[in-house]
Amino acid sequence: MTSRFFSSSIHNLRNPFKSPLLFAYAAAQGGDWGSIISRFLPQLHPAHCRAIHINMPPPIMPIPWTIWRPITSLRAFLGMAFGYQYFYSEREARDLADTGKFIKDESGYQALQGTKPQTLAYGLSDSPVGLLAWLLEKYHTWTEHSADSEALTAPNVTRDDILAIITTYYITSTISSSIRIYYEFLHSSDDLRLNRLYVKAPVGVALFKGELYKVGT
């Protein structure tokens, strides 16, 4: 058992190129953490991973590419300073504003899971009600439904779905390992380096209305 496990290590568990029975060439698709891991694959296995598709493009500042993309970088900085509506289309400005609001108002869990995951894990593993509260709040925020709806989740996420998820985490005591990826990612120089590298393989991006992270083009 390894004492440290980074998101860039996950490709070793689900590497589609190790077995001769599987395809020599493949494409990857991912959302949330899968989008980050999918972006690692063509960097770690460029001869085999020929393309990726993601539905959560991380809104990373274009600092490493400022010299290569000066107009794009300048527009991003000016948008943050004076308002996106002056430098982007109506939809892009709305999407960027939504992303900023999510980061400002809804990302506290990332700070806690990224800095003190074990402290949080003890409380969540010991209390089914605490575990339910922690995860149900995420489902309420992360599922797309009317802003004025009092429903806890979207109509297609049932009470049985939520209870099954909570029960699985609780009886297997795996909430600790599931949240620790945030800490390991932020404390891995390899992960942070890979996350900022340019992906040379073709990249497809789905920008849905209800995504938490949306970026300008």
Secondary structure, 3 states (H helix, E strand, C coil): CCCCCCHHHHHHHCCCCCCCCCCCCEEEEECCHHHHHHHHHHHHCCCCEEEEEECCCCCCCCHHHCCCCHHHHHHHHHHHHHCHHHCCCHHHHHHHHHHHHHHHHHCHHHHHHHHCHHHHHHHHHHCHHHHHHHHHHHHHHHCCCCCCCCCCCCCCCCHHHHHHHHHHHHHHCCHHHHHHHHHHHHCCHHHHHHHHCCCCCCEEECCCCCCCCCCCC
